Amino acid sequence: MPVANGAIMTFSDLKQGMNVRVVSVDSALEECRRLEEMGLTAGTSFRVAKVAPFGDPIEIDLRGYRLCLRKGETTGFVLEKLD
Amino acid sequence: MTATENKTLTVAIVGNPNAGKTTLFNALTGSRQKVGNYPGVTVEQVSGSLKLPSQPVHCIDIPGLYSLTAVSEDEKIAISAIKGQIAGHAKPDLLICVLDASNLERNLFLYSQIAELEIPMVVALTMVDRVQRKQLTLDTHRLSELLGADVVEVVGHKEKGIDALKKVVDQNLEVKRNPKIQLLETSPDLSKIDQLQERLARIGEDIHRADLLQMLQEPDSAVERYAQDFPEIADEFKEASAYVRSLDQQSRELTTQDRYAWSNMVATQAVTKSPHPPKRSLTDKIDALLINRFWGFLIFLGIMYLVFQSIYTFAGPVMDWIEGLFGSLGEWASPKLESNPTLQSLVVDGIIGGVGGMLVFLPQILILFFFIAVLEGTGYLARAAFMMDRLFGWCGLNGRAFIPLLSSFACAIPGVMAARVMPDPKARLATILVAPLMSCSARLPVYLLLIGVFVEPKFGPTWAGVALFAMHMVGLVISIPIVWVLNRKLLKSKRLPFLLELPPYQWPKWKDVGLAMFVRGRVFVKTAGTIIVAMSILIWAASYFPRSDEAANQTKFEQTWVADGNTAEGEEYEAAQEKYVAEQQLEGSYLGRLGKTIEPAFVPAGFDWRITTSILAAFPAREVVIPSMGIIFSLGGDVDEESSDLRSTMQNATWPDGRPLFTLWTAFGLMIFFALCCQCNATLAAIKRETNSWKWPVFVFVYMTTLAYIVAVIINQVGRLVSG
């Protein structure tokens, strides 16, 4: 079971292969609600599966499926790094 | 509303995008489907007839949804369609909810919302083979219990489970029951309801739990019924009813997190993970190559080259064949109508010429949609969008725009239609609006003619090639600032976050590929066909009427010919006379008069009435420009870009004061005018169809034509300054 190592980060800090967990989501933002509905709710952990050649978008592995999103559009999320 | 006995029932297919909804819909309805639009929006309504064992029902394919919380206009329509809130569209009697078994947890989120709509539901479980490949075990029976609905495993493209699904749908239409799920983590205690059910059974009333729950929603009639003989049952009824309704009250305040807690619980119970999960999937291995910074782009370029090369290579012969077919049709019809020259010209030049000119694009469209369907079916299209997103993203488009824009270099019509691959309506509209700026193959003859006459003789073949390439780049370069302005000034609709799924690689389903080509081809022939035919007749009439006095023109020509010291006989004389008569006819026609009237407006661009008239005649379809320049520059209708007669006449053409009509600058101005101008009715018709509004085709027409005019004027004026 991966444990948090305390490093707090945002989507723009993500690198290929990182394991992270969603600490909090700003549900007031519409685009965040959208992503919550895609399964990115607080407490969800995911892995960065792929990064596009130009660094954005990225593909993440969560809830048994894969989703691509733009790092730049994903503000309002607080993440913590897992070991 | 009174329900009549023989009313056709409606079944709607709902589910996440990419859950296998379309494949299932195709398997259920076959080719018995119809593409229409919901009123006032761009969302397509695909519907068809589904033959159930007992009766045929109406089946609609609802656009893919991730949730019932609508953001975009399109999603709102899809949700209203499920709820039956669209005027003129029946409320579905039953929903077939498609769940992707390999992505159960997220798919169940939508299910948790749809289950609350109180519409009878059957679950179609897709991608079961993928679950097995992931070495997971699926317990369909347990899933059915947890979902409170019948679950049928289907493999749409292999027709597996389709008959079983039809049977279950039939049964559920017979005995309707709404799905019942327990969303709250502390699953509510339903022992009260069980107790009541037992008690009722003891007095000989066997009531299904789901039906009982339904009765408890409105208990008054039941309470009244039992109050006399079984007062304690009536009391229990009241109590249970209050309890059930309080549960419902709670469920209305559920958060996204609650729903995911439920879907996680269901997925964990229904799917057992293997103790030895597979290491790296084949898809990840392929992706390591195809999304690679270097190889990925190289392979992408290779695939694109192959696609466009194929469009030219394979479409060419079929296009020639279609042209030939319509040519012989005209030759066949022409003598039969000789007694009535007006009707003959209408049928041969107007209708046969018009329909032929439109159908000639069909092969390109079919080939392009073949490739799109294959690339989409294999999963590569999503990878290409993933890679290209950064390149397109900055000006407001996204990675999915590259297919429609690149397609538009062959022809803007399939390009506009291909913008369907973009779910974000704003980015899709922006793409549609700039797609006609890409240099389509119909512009090529104009470039070949003008570069051949004014560039190649002076500067040699290398510069001619450079000029041809530059002409292809003009539209692309100009489209970038235009998209940027469109996004900031005009398209104020809500932007959706860019979301994309990379499906596992798989072989395309050939049946779906064929069906996509068939449906798209049929829509194109039907819609663009009617408008193109009408416009062709209009332009034909404008150049045909009013009739000039043919005999008088013949005599007049004979006089000048003889006055020049020639003999008024022989082939050369007859050909020259025919051309003269045709020229007089055109100059005197409404189209010619219009050209003369508008000439002053185009003089700043260096165009005289002859060029202006060719431009006007080419507005329905830019291909018309070569034959109309042929007529107008007095050569008769039968010229193509290789015709040296037209070339020399253009080179020698002068203004009335003797200045040469064409300079290098005028030629470039004319080419750029053609590159930017919107001269294609079929494209405008396609834009009208895709946006479901006249506003956008009018907008495209106005902005492109204005842009073309301004740039042509600037080039000519700069040219005059530079060359003195």
Chai-1 contact restraints between the chains, C-beta under 6 A:
chainA,res_idxA,chainB,res_idxB,connection_type,confidence,min_distance_angstrom,max_distance_angstrom,comment,restraint_id
A,E31,B,P497,contact,1.0,0.0,6.0,A-B,restraint_1
A,R34,B,P497,contact,1.0,0.0,6.0,A-B,restraint_2
A,E36,B,T256,contact,1.0,0.0,6.0,A-B,restraint_3
A,E37,B,Y66,contact,1.0,0.0,6.0,A-B,restraint_4
A,E37,B,S67,contact,1.0,0.0,6.0,A-B,restraint_5
A,E37,B,T256,contact,1.0,0.0,6.0,A-B,restraint_6
A,G39,B,R106,contact,1.0,0.0,6.0,A-B,restraint_7
A,T41,B,T256,contact,1.0,0.0,6.0,A-B,restraint_8
A,T41,B,Q257,contact,1.0,0.0,6.0,A-B,restraint_9
A,T41,B,Y260,contact,1.0,0.0,6.0,A-B,restraint_10
A,A52,B,F386,contact,1.0,0.0,6.0,A-B,restraint_11
A,A52,B,M387,contact,1.0,0.0,6.0,A-B,restraint_12
A,P53,B,R293,contact,1.0,0.0,6.0,A-B,restraint_13
A,P53,B,M387,contact,1.0,0.0,6.0,A-B,restraint_14
A,F54,B,R390,contact,1.0,0.0,6.0,A-B,restraint_15
A,D56,B,R390,contact,1.0,0.0,6.0,A-B,restraint_16
A,P57,B,D389,contact,1.0,0.0,6.0,A-B,restraint_17
A,R63,B,E105,contact,1.0,0.0,6.0,A-B,restraint_18
A,R63,B,R106,contact,1.0,0.0,6.0,A-B,restraint_19
A,G64,B,E105,contact,1.0,0.0,6.0,A-B,restraint_20
A,Y65,B,N103,contact,1.0,0.0,6.0,A-B,restraint_21
A,Y65,B,R106,contact,1.0,0.0,6.0,A-B,restraint_22
A,R66,B,L502,contact,1.0,0.0,6.0,A-B,restraint_23
A,C68,B,F386,contact,1.0,0.0,6.0,A-B,restraint_24
A,C68,B,L500,contact,1.0,0.0,6.0,A-B,restraint_25
A,L69,B,L499,contact,1.0,0.0,6.0,A-B,restraint_26
A,R70,B,F498,contact,1.0,0.0,6.0,A-B,restraint_27
A,E73,B,P497,contact,1.0,0.0,6.0,A-B,restraint_28
